[in-house]
Amino acid sequence: MKRLLLMRHGDSGLGDESLPDFDRTLTESGAVASKATGAWIVANALAPEIVLVSAAQRTVQTWDVLKALLTDSVAIPSRDLYLASPGTLLANIEKLPDNAGTALVIGHNPGLESLGRLMAGPGSSDKATDNLLRGFPPAGLAVFELNGENWRTMSAEGGRLTEFVRPGTAS
């Protein structure tokens, strides 16, 4: 069984208005919340083999916080994931190598939340689904168990939302 983790970058605040959105940085509280989510991933034995990271500054910085905890994970930064639609996110996920059992995507809303809602199929945890429907906060994490063994067919085979983590809490 494959596992997919969708994580929104930590809080970046409004920051310097002279910077383009792509260059906004993580706030101190965003780094703390990201570290807490990373600790939850480790504590629940969900460390990914591979991590897809939007190339935006705040997502790269979120990964920088997490990689100290997820030491065996390999990150692949991609500009395609910046503000990506659910379809673009899926297209990137479906290209992952099948030898990876667990993957993490660090990206942005509204694409992550939309993808999470689409993927929460039959058998999903009611509590996790209700929590996701309240919105996908910065440093939030959705955990899916996928029905298939191949990343390239995951959208057709569906999955179940098993956990939804808000910074400092778990569903």
BELSUL-V720062 format. One record per residue. RES is the residue in three letters. D_CENTER is the distance of its C-alpha to the mean C-alpha in whole Angstrom. Layout:
res: [RES RES]
d_center: [D_CENTER D_CENTER]
This chain:
res: [MET LYS ARG LEU LEU LEU MET ARG HIS GLY ASP SER GLY LEU GLY ASP GLU SER LEU PRO ASP PHE ASP ARG THR LEU THR GLU SER GLY ALA VAL ALA SER LYS ALA THR GLY ALA TRP ILE VAL ALA ASN ALA LEU ALA PRO GLU ILE VAL LEU VAL SER ALA ALA GLN ARG THR VAL GLN THR TRP ASP VAL LEU LYS ALA LEU LEU THR ASP SER VAL ALA ILE PRO SER ARG ASP LEU TYR LEU ALA SER PRO GLY THR LEU LEU ALA ASN ILE GLU LYS LEU PRO ASP ASN ALA GLY THR ALA LEU VAL ILE GLY HIS ASN PRO GLY LEU GLU SER LEU GLY ARG LEU MET ALA GLY PRO GLY SER SER ASP LYS ALA THR ASP ASN LEU LEU ARG GLY PHE PRO PRO ALA GLY LEU ALA VAL PHE GLU LEU ASN GLY GLU ASN TRP ARG THR MET SER ALA GLU GLY GLY ARG LEU THR GLU PHE VAL ARG PRO GLY THR ALA SER]
d_center: [18 15 11 8 5 2 2 5 8 11 14 16 19 21 22 25 26 28 24 23 19 18 19 18 18 16 18 20 18 15 15 16 14 11 14 14 10 11 14 13 11 14 17 15 16 12 12 11 14 12 9 8 9 10 14 14 16 13 10 12 14 11 10 14 14 12 14 17 15 14 17 17 14 14 13 13 13 14 15 15 11 13 13 12 14 12 15 14 10 12 15 13 11 15 16 15 18 18 19 16 15 12 9 5 4 4 6 9 10 12 11 7 10 12 10 9 13 14 13 14 18 21 20 17 18 20 19 15 16 18 15 13 16 17 14 10 11 10 8 8 6 7 8 10 14 15 18 19 20 19 16 18 19 16 16 20 20 17 15 15 13 14 12 11 11 12 13 16 16 15 16]
